[in-house]
Amino acid sequence: MRLKVDEGNDVLYFRLDETAIVDSEEIKPGVILDYNQKGDVVGVEILHVRERVSPLLLKTLQFETV
């Protein structure tokens, strides 16, 4: 898994695996899912992150497992 914050373009991208992306769908304004050949979600892209999360929170990543 990879998490990338592109501050210059105001984008957050979460990649679940490295299989090829064959389709993408904007499920809500600014929220895009990437799909592989099998139709599995392999990536989530969130545009205009600064409108959704404070810049301070973007600097801190909390990873939680249950």
C-alpha positions as CSV (number, residue, x, y, z in Angstrom):
1,M,0.0,0.0,0.0
2,R,1.1,3.5,-0.7
3,L,-0.2,6.9,0.4
4,K,0.9,10.0,-1.5
5,V,0.0,13.6,-0.7
6,D,0.7,15.9,-3.6
7,E,0.6,19.4,-2.0
8,G,1.2,21.2,-5.2
9,N,-1.9,19.7,-6.9
10,D,-3.9,19.4,-3.6
11,V,-4.4,15.7,-4.1
12,L,-4.3,12.7,-1.8
13,Y,-3.8,9.3,-3.4
14,F,-4.1,5.9,-1.7
15,R,-2.9,2.9,-3.7
16,L,-3.9,-0.6,-2.5
17,D,-1.8,-2.6,-4.9
18,E,0.3,-2.2,-8.0
19,T,-2.0,-4.0,-10.5
20,A,-2.7,-2.1,-13.7
21,I,-5.5,0.4,-13.6
22,V,-8.0,-0.2,-16.4
23,D,-10.9,2.1,-15.4
24,S,-11.6,5.0,-13.1
25,E,-14.9,6.4,-11.8
26,E,-15.7,9.6,-10.0
27,I,-18.1,8.4,-7.3
28,K,-18.6,11.9,-5.8
29,P,-17.2,15.2,-6.8
30,G,-13.5,15.0,-6.3
31,V,-13.4,11.3,-5.2
32,I,-12.1,8.9,-7.8
33,L,-11.8,5.2,-7.6
34,D,-9.3,3.2,-9.8
35,Y,-10.2,-0.3,-10.8
36,N,-8.0,-3.2,-12.1
37,Q,-8.9,-5.8,-14.7
38,K,-11.0,-7.8,-12.3
39,G,-13.0,-4.8,-11.2
40,D,-11.4,-4.5,-7.8
41,V,-10.7,-1.1,-6.4
42,V,-6.9,-0.6,-6.4
43,G,-6.7,3.2,-5.8
44,V,-8.6,6.1,-4.3
45,E,-7.8,9.7,-5.3
46,I,-9.2,12.7,-3.4
47,L,-9.0,16.1,-5.1
48,H,-9.1,19.4,-3.3
49,V,-7.8,17.9,0.0
50,R,-7.3,21.2,1.6
51,E,-11.0,21.9,1.4
52,R,-11.7,18.6,3.2
53,V,-8.9,18.4,5.8
54,S,-6.9,21.0,7.6
55,P,-3.3,21.4,6.4
56,L,-2.0,20.5,9.9
57,L,-3.8,17.1,9.7
58,L,-2.2,16.4,6.3
59,K,1.2,16.5,8.0
60,T,0.3,13.7,10.4
61,L,-0.6,10.2,9.3
62,Q,-2.2,7.9,11.8
63,F,-2.2,4.2,10.9
64,E,-4.6,2.0,12.8
65,T,-5.2,-1.7,12.7
66,V,-7.8,-3.6,14.6
